[in-house]
Amino acid sequence: VGDSLSIHVTLVPAVGPQQEVKTKPTQHSVRELRNVGIHCDVLLARTAYELNDEQRQKIALFCDLPDEAVITARDVGEIYQIPLLLEALGLGELVCRRLGLSDEPPDLADWEALWTRCQSRQGKVRIGMVGKYIENGVDTYLSICEALKHAGIANGVALDTEYVNAGQLSPDEMPAALAGMDAVLVPGGFGDRGIESKIAGIRYAREHKVPFLGLCLGLQCAVIEFARNVCGLHGAHSTEFDEDTPHPVVAMMDEQRRIVRKGGTMRLGAYECYLQPETLARSCYGQDVIYERHRHRFEVNNQYRSQLGQAGLRFCGQSPTGQLVEMIELPDHPFFLATQFHPEFRSRPTNAHPLFRRFVAAACAKAGVEVRGGGD
């Protein structure tokens, strides 16, 4: 019995026309670990094929492990199936025994329900993600993609997330790129590349009543778009991208400017947000005060809040002092909501974030797909 345990995940490939299983890479991997002072206690053999007893015993022999410590970790189509499979293979019992912990059967009811919902999804909706780091696809926006997946499972639908490259498409090309989408999401980012195309994508979502969710930079672009095309503030922009803009509707606050070190000007970590009553945001969360994680430097300029508000933009989430805008929405739109924070970081497979859940539910309504599982 020890106070720590090392689990090593290693690939066991099958090569050639006969798909012959090769254990040498695993043996080399375990040896390299030992060279740096790590002795694995459990080995998860990741493979596309079921290992037979002879193959498992061979790995155990050459890696100096008991047979029970070599577990076949078969590739699966859905990552959320893995905890149930590993428990069925005895990994939990083995770990508890090695660490001297109680080996009472775990309560996996939530995971079992999750897997049941994964298998019972019906219908599909198309989500257009307008980003500028599309070259790396899912890897760049992994947290957002997973949060969307959680929301799809919660609503009982499959999602087809399509990446729209704002860095390559011109603003004039955005309407065609987004035509047929059931919802539009604009994620965060830095720098001016693709900004005008993001703004054009948001305008398309606003004018065509397509559900829209903006995150961090997505909120700032939504404010710029609304200022230009609804308030008539021609040339409105963020001072991040245009320091000489005649209408700096997004800017750095005065107290931030006094901080010399660039990193110090950024709002990082969890901050308190007060939700306004009778708003979409309040309806999504079901509570008055929330805490969400931030990572941004520029804010909605308070000098323009009155003008933006009179034109119909609702500041539905604010800082405790009311000086900082945290969330915006449009009351006359099926779903138009944006946040300065990153709600994707708090979404979980068994507990989809309420903003993403409602966003996907709105996409379902747009597509005429039935919500199954309580999207609201």
N, C-alpha and C positions, 0 to 999 in steps of 0.2 A: 504494500500500500504506500503510495506517495502523495505529495501535495501538488504535483503537476503531471501533465501527460501530453505527449507530442503525437499528433495525428498527421500523417504524411499522405497527401493526395498525389498520385502519380499516374501517368498515362501508360496503359498497356495496349500497344497497337496490335492490329492484325493485318498482315501484309500478304501480297501475292494472290494469285487466283484462288488458292485454297484457304485464304484468310487465316494464315498460320499465326497463332498468338506468339508474340515476342516478349520475353520477360527480361532480357538483358538491359534495356533502358531503365527499367525499375531498379534492377540491381545496382547500376551505376549511380542512379539518383540517391539511393539509400547510402551508398558508400561516400558520395560527396557530402551528404549531410553529416556523416560521422567524422569526416575530415575537419569539420568546423565545430565539432563537439556536440552534435545533436543526434541522439539515438531515438528513432521513432518507436513508439509503443504500439501504435495501430496504423495499418497501411490501408488506405482506400484505393483500390485498383480501378481507376476509371477506364472503362472499356465499352465498346459498342456491342460486345458479345458476352454471354454468361461464361465465366471461367469454371471449368470442371474441377473436381477435387485434386486431380493430379497437377494441374497448373497452379492452383492455389498453394498446394504443398511445396511445389518447387520454389515459388516466390518466398514462402515462409522459411524454407531451408537455407536459401542463399542470402536471405536478408536477416537471418538470425531472429526469427519471430515465431511465436507459437501459431499453429494453424488457425486458431480462432481469431487472431489479430489481423488476418488478411481478409478483407471484406470486398466483395465485388460491388463496385459502384457503377451500375449500368447507366449509360446515357439515356435520358428521358426527354420527351418533347416539351415538358413544362417544368421549370425549375422548382415550382412550389410543390411538386410531388416528392421531392427528394427527402424531406424530413420523415415522411411516412415510410418511405422505402428503407431508409437507414435504420429506423426503429424496428421495422419488421425483420431486418437482417441481424438484429441484436447489438447494434453499436451502442445504444444507450445503456444497456445492461453491462456491457463490457467496460465502458468508461466508468460507470458507477462503482463497479467492483474494483477496478484498478485504483480509484481515488478513495475507496473506503466510504462511499456515500450510500444512502438508502436507495435500493433499486426498486422502489414501488413503481408500478406502471404509471407513466406520465399521462397527464390529461391532454390529449391531442384533439379534443373535440373541435376546437377552432380550426385547426389545420384540416381535419377531416371534412368539416363543413366547407372550408375554402376549396378543397380539391373537388368536392361534389359540385360546387358552383362553377369551377373551371370547366368541368366536363359537360355541364348543362347549358353553357352559353348558346344563345340563339340570336341570329341576326348579326349584322356588322355595320359599323358607322365609320366614316372617313374623317380623320383629324388632320388638318393641314398645319404642320409646325413650320413657321416662317423663321428660320434661323440663318446665321452666317458662318457657323462652324459645321456645316453639313458634311464636309469632306470625311469626317470621322463618324458621322451618323449616330448610331445608338450610343457609342462610347462617350461622346461629348455631352449628350443630354440624357444620360442613363437614369438619373434620379427622376427626371420628368417623365421619361418613358415608362418607368416602373410605376410611378404614381398614376399615370393614365391607365396602365394595365390593372392596377388595384381597383380603379374606378370602374373599368369595364367589367371586371369580375363582380363587383358589388351591384352593378346594374344588370347583370346577366347577359351581356353582349360582348362580342369580339370587336377589337379595334384594328383599323387599318391606318396606322400613322404614316403619313406621307410627308417627306421632307421637302420643303420649298426653299431653295437657296437664294436668300436675299442678297448675297454677295455677288451673284452672277446674273440674276434677273433684274431688268430695269423696272422702275415703277409702273410703266405702261404695260409691262408683261404680267404684272401680278394678278389682275382680274381673271385672265385666262388660266393662270396657274392654280387659282383657288376655286374656279368654277367647279361645281359638283361636290365641294367639301361640305360636310355636315357641321363642321366647327373649325375655328382657327385659333391657334395658340402661338403667341409670340414670347419666346423665352428671354432670359437676360443675356448680357454681353457687354463688351467695352469697345470703344473706338467707333469711328464714323462710317466704316465700311458697311454698306447695305442698309443704312438707316432710312434713306428715302424710300427704299422698296418695302421695308417694314411698315413705314407710315402708310404707304399705299395699300398694303395688305390689310391694315387695321381699318382704313377708310372703306375698303370693300366690305369687310365684315359689318361695319356699322351701318352702311347704307343699304346693304342687302339683307339685313336682319339675320346674319349668320352668327351663332353663338361664338363669343370671343372671350378668351382668358389671356391676360397679359401678366407677365412676371418680371418684376424689377425694371429693366430697360423697356419691357413691354408696356408698363404703366406710363413711363416717361414718353414713349412714342405715341401712346394713345392721347395723352394730354396735348402734345404738339399737334397731332392730327386734328383734334377737336378745336384747338385754338385757331388753327389756320382755316379750316373748312366750315366750321359752325359759327365761331365768333368773328370771323373775318379779319383776324390778326395776321396779315400777310407777312411772311418772313419769320413767323414765330419759330423758335427753336430752343434747344438746350445749349447753355454756354459750354458744355463739354465738347460740342461739335462746332459751334459758331460763337466765338466770344463777342462778335460785333452784331449779333442779331438785334433787330429793333424791338423784339418782344421776347425776352428771356423767360419763357413760361416755366422752364426747368433750369435751376441754377444751384450753385453751391451756397449754402447759408453763410452769413457773415462770420459766425463764430467758427466755422470750419476753415475759412480763409486765413485765419490767424495762426493756424497750425502749420508749421514749416514742413515737417516730415510728411510726405505724401500718404503713407500708410495710416497716419493718425487721423486723416480727414474722413476715413471710411467708417460708416456705421456697421459694426460687426456683432454678431451674436443675437441673442433673444431680446426682443423689446416688447413692451406692453402696448396693446392697441385697443382703443375703445371704439366699439361699433355703434353706429347710430340706429335708433329704433326704426322699425318699419322699413328696413332696407333689405335688399337681396343678400348682402353680406351677413346681416344679423340673422336672416332666415336660414342661411347655410350653416352657420356655426351653432345657432340655438343658444347663444350666451352673449353677454354684453362686453366682456373683457377677454381678450385672447393674447397669447404670447407666440410670436413667430420669429424665425431666424432671418437676419438681414445681412446683406453684403452689397452696399451701394454707397455712393459718394454724393450724388446730386439729388435735390428735392424739388417738389412742386413749389414754384415761387409764390409766396403768400400775397404779393402785390397783384396777382392776377386771379386769385381765388374768387373774388366777388364777381368778376366778369364771366369767368368760366361757369360759376354756379348759376348765375342768372340765365345763361344760355342753355342750362339743363344738365350740366355735369354735376353729379352728386358725390360729395366727399363722404363716403359711408364709413370709413375707418380713419381714426386720427390718433396721434400720440396723446398721452395723458394731459398735456398742457394745451392741446389743440393747435399747436404751432406747426406740426408736421403732418402732411397727408400720407396716410398709410394705404388707403384703398379708395378706388373710384368706381362708379357704376353709372349706367344710363337707365333710368326708370322706364323709358318707353321702348325698350329693346328686350327681346326674348331672354337673352343672357349676355350682358356686356359688363365684365368685371375685370379689374386689374389690381395688382398688389405691388407695393414696394418691396415686400419680403418674398421669401422662397418657401411656399407651403409644401413643395414637393419633398423637402427634407423630413417632414413629419408624417408622411403617408406610410402605411404599413400594409402588407398583404391581407391581413385579417381585419384591418381597420382603415379603409380608404379615407384619404383626407376629404373633408366635406366639400371644399371648393372644387376639387377634381370630380368628386362624385356627382355634384349638381351640374357641373360643366358637361360631363358625359351624358347625363340624363337629358340636358337641353339638346345635345347633339342627336340623341335618340328621337326626341320630339321632332326635330328638324327633318330627320330621315324617315319618320313614320315607323320607327322600330319600337316595339313594346319593351318597356323597362321591366325587368324581372329580377326582383331582389331588393327593392326598396331604394331607388335612386335618390329619393328625397330624405 
